[in-house]
Amino acid sequence: MTKVNIGIIGTGFLAKILAPEIQSSSKARLAAVSSRTLAKAPKISSPAIRVPSPSRVRTG
């Protein structure tokens, strides 16, 4: 079965709740985390949550 790719916009309270739930789902995969700064995206991570590697943000 193909998993649905899900991205989270923001790294606040809800992201910290949703990320583990998405990771534990057999039907979904955490594909992206968006943040205003590159340093914040991995902060929602823990050993149980596999956040995709940060990449550069293209602006303008």
C-alpha positions as CSV (number, residue, x, y, z in Angstrom):
1,M,0.0,0.0,0.0
2,T,1.2,3.5,-0.8
3,K,1.6,5.9,2.1
4,V,0.3,9.5,1.9
5,N,3.0,12.1,2.2
6,I,2.2,14.8,4.8
7,G,4.0,18.0,5.5
8,I,3.7,20.1,8.7
9,I,3.8,23.9,8.5
10,G,5.3,25.3,11.6
11,T,7.2,23.8,14.5
12,G,5.0,24.8,17.4
13,F,2.8,22.9,19.9
14,L,0.6,21.1,17.3
15,A,3.6,19.9,15.2
16,K,5.1,18.2,18.3
17,I,1.8,16.4,18.8
18,L,1.1,15.6,15.1
19,A,4.6,14.4,14.1
20,P,4.6,11.2,16.3
21,E,1.1,10.4,15.2
22,I,1.9,10.7,11.5
23,Q,5.0,8.6,12.0
24,S,3.1,5.9,13.8
25,S,0.5,5.7,11.0
26,S,0.6,2.8,8.6
27,K,-1.1,5.0,6.0
28,A,1.0,8.2,6.2
29,R,4.6,9.4,6.2
30,L,6.1,12.7,7.5
31,A,7.6,14.0,4.3
32,A,8.4,17.6,5.3
33,V,8.5,20.1,8.1
34,S,8.4,23.8,7.3
35,S,9.8,26.5,9.4
36,R,10.9,30.1,9.1
37,T,14.4,29.1,10.1
38,L,16.4,26.0,9.2
39,A,17.4,25.5,12.9
40,K,13.8,25.1,14.1
41,A,12.6,22.2,12.0
42,P,14.7,19.5,13.6
43,K,13.6,20.7,17.1
44,I,10.3,18.8,16.8
45,S,12.4,15.7,16.4
46,S,13.1,13.0,18.9
47,P,14.6,9.5,18.5
48,A,11.1,8.1,17.7
49,I,10.3,10.9,15.1
50,R,12.2,10.8,11.9
51,V,12.1,14.3,10.5
52,P,13.4,14.7,6.9
53,S,16.8,16.3,6.6
54,P,16.8,20.0,6.5
55,S,17.3,21.6,3.2
56,R,17.9,25.1,2.0
57,V,15.0,27.5,1.8
58,R,14.6,29.2,-1.5
59,T,13.3,32.7,-1.2
60,G,12.3,35.4,-3.7
